[in-house]
Amino acid sequence: MTSFFDRLFTRYPNKTRRALEILPGFIAWTVILFPLWGSFFIPTVLAYFILFFDLYWFYKSSNLVVNAFKSSKLIEKAEKIDWYDKAQAFVDCDKVQHVLIIPNYKEKAEKIRVTLDALSKQSFPRKNLHIVLAMEEREEEAKDRAKILINEFKDTFGSIFATYHPDVEGEVKGKSSNEAYGGRQAYRLLFESGKYDANFATISSVDADSIFHTEYFAYLTYLFLKDPKRYNKFWQSAIVFHNNNWQVPAATRVVSFFGSLYQISLLVQRDRLITQSTYTLSMRLLKEVDFWDVDVIPEDYRIFFKTFFKKKGQLWVEPIFLKTSMDAAQSPGYVSSLKNKYTQERRWSWGVSDNPLFIKWWLTVPCVPFWRKTNLVFHVLLSHILWPVSWFVITVAANIMAVINPVYSRTALGYSLPQLAGFILNLCLLALLAMLYLDYKNRPANQHLPFYRKLLFPFEFLLMPIIGFFLSALPALISHTQLMFGKRLEYKVTEKV
């Protein structure tokens, strides 16, 4: 079967690619418009679809709570362990070197300094940490910023140096191509030179605002050394947006609230856990798959699936039960902060552009365990498809039928549909209360925050219908539609202040 699809993709490369690019947007628009045309032609099918979708949403909400609770307990336990002490039980502990690629473009030196200060507090020896400031050559201020930071931290880490990624024809400007250049330079300087052994090295993709738990690299070293399959692994901690939680607009805070809990919940879901934003793999594995790709904007899913299929499915993501805190999108002004968050959601939702490649690999790469590859690819495709459509089905679909087809609304099912849908979605409020409790337990205490701000936080969720549309459904729908018409997204850096 794989040979058939391989011939198909080889013979019709452009047509198959365009067909797969059109598919997500076609499905999204079909589902969004389903209440309009379905109310006329198949109202009963539409009614059951809405009820089923609402039940599914309740299941997703409950599942998030259960898994976030499990992960939170494991994180709480892991934070109390001396991981460096455990890592030292291995004779090769001192050999392990950790390389950190920090891609940045027009980031302020103050922002990167906070990240480096946090790294200087790691329980793992700092002489075994190597910092790569991955700059873009086209940025005029890059060399001055790098010089400042290198002078400040040159005696703190094993090494710290800058790379300057040139603009190369055919490459997509962004994090992935920058990291690919920085990773290759780091490999040449640190390992090809014979200074360190690449078999005992990891490399981490690190956003410029990532604040690691002080035990992260000790925990990572322990997992790396004890695992006989260390060269077939990624390591992923829980990405949470806690750095500036109370400085961003309420709308951004609500979106980040769900994002943080979702990332925490993934740690216990194994084959749902895929690399996200800030993650680690062995240097040997990265070299084996020829580093990051240069033709893509969102690199985290791409590097995972690229490696997964190259390793014929013999690849896993190992959870690190610690939190890595990051900034939510923020700009100097209130409105500009909201625009910045919208731009970030557009960039994240552009991950749908990788779907054609994932489907192609799923169909054409032989000798990959069927159920495992199907489970991974299916959940990625499903999350991308649901991203732009969920708001429409949950918020307006049940009420549209009564307006478009008032005759059907007088039937037993048509009359009770809004009430049944409302009842199911009200059950989701119970899950939301549980999420608020988990967020309270996971979020760092802020002694300087007025009590009334904490008290008002739950009421910010009254904005969810508006927030869900403008900061989730709309940017994702535009990305899907843009991909349908074959237009590419220009990379825009998320501003952090």
Order of alpha helices (4+ residues) and beta strands (2+ residues): alpha-alpha-alpha-alpha-beta-alpha-beta-alpha-beta-alpha-beta-alpha-beta-alpha-beta-alpha-alpha-beta-alpha-alpha-alpha-alpha-alpha-alpha-alpha-alpha
